[in-house]
Amino acid sequence: MLDERHIGDLMLAEIESAERPSGVLNVDRAMTTARRQRRLARGAGAALLAAALTVGGLTVPELLTPDRTPATGPAGPMPAEGQTGLPVALTTIDPQRVYVRFGWLPDGMRDLQYQAGLLLSGPGVYLGAYNGHTDDRRQAVTVSLLPKGVQPSAPQRDSGEPALPGDTDAGPELNGGPSAFTSYSGAEKPEAILRWRYAPDGWAQVRVFGVGSDVREAAAQVARSLRFGTDIVPMPATVSEVPAHLRLITVDVNESLDEPRSWYAGWTWSPEPFTADPGRQRARTLAVGISRYRNVTDPADKAYVNPNTTFDGHQARFGGEKGNESLTVYDVTGANVTIDDNALLPTGGTRAFFPAVRLVPEPATWHTHLHR
């Protein structure tokens, strides 16, 4: 079983290999921020991933908000066509909204993640499922929704070599229109990339990697069973008293279904306007992350609690320099709370900000909206 750090590494690798539709993204700066966030998350036993930022909000009619567990199993007969889209293409993305959920998934998918906003690949929505391996046994199913007018691009390969387009074949009817399977060179495992328009002028993509004997059949079944909507992302806490000059730019949730289950949920705010360069939006942020506490007594375990102080009656770890602060408070009724401030709060502000994070009752039993 993977611990939270390995789950984070797996998901980060998948995001880094995703399509990059944005030509203005400062990837080096984004990756620097991602690595900083991962280091901080390790102290909390969470997988704080290099996810991304976003802007503004979208108001569209309320759609399907199902409340059932994704079915898993062999890819049998295709289900009847469902609602495989939204009424309008996304122009701005509200990080507090769930735009897409899994329905059917292949067997073995144990780690789930949802992000909305300015991903490393640019503005968009990302949904992923993984089998929990980071080696050559790695399998993944990912879903991407691109903003209005953004064209899908080639996937990024682990080798660094450019992925060259190959054949394009017709796929099943989705959202009342055609879809297409597109192949690219350099895939390390059998791969299927299925694209269709989830709304006029808005592209959706399912990528299946290394799953089963027929990756195209699996991709089609995943696509047909997706559930679209605009309901609010359930979170294990609320955060109030955020400084008025900061803007919420990302919400990120992920969960491991292996026992003992682990999960992470986080918010990120930026003082930069949504029109700023993506690298500027990531450069200085206030981030709050919540993860499930595990009582790990082995110092060799990557989830080992390593406090250097106490706070509010709990073991805690505090550090910082040059105006940057990080505070992790362990086992707050079963959860860890991490506040990471890039000089946006007054000195010592992470301690003062801690009461603004209000956990749900019994947070240890919380789980993401991706699997029920």
Buried (B, 14 or more C-beta within 10 A) or exposed (E): EBBBBBBBBBBBBBBBBBBBBBEEBBBEBBBBBBEBBBEBBBBBBBBBBBBBBBBEEBEBEEBEBEEEEBEBEEBEEBEEEBBBBBEBBBEBBBBBBBBBBBBBBBEBBBBBBBBBBBBBBBBBBBBBBBBBBBEEEBBBBBBBBBBBEBEBBBBBBEEEEEBEEEEEEEBBEBBEEEBEBBBBEBBEBBBBBBBBBBBEEBBBBBBBBBBBEBBBBBBBBBBBBBBBBBBEBBBBBEBEEBEEEBBBBBBBBBBBBBEEBBBBBBBBBBBBEBEBEBBBBBBBBBBBBBBBBBEBEEEEEBBBBEBEEEBEEBBBBBBBEEBBBBBBBBBBEBBBBBBBBBBBBEEEBBBEBBEBBEBBEEBBEBBBBBBE
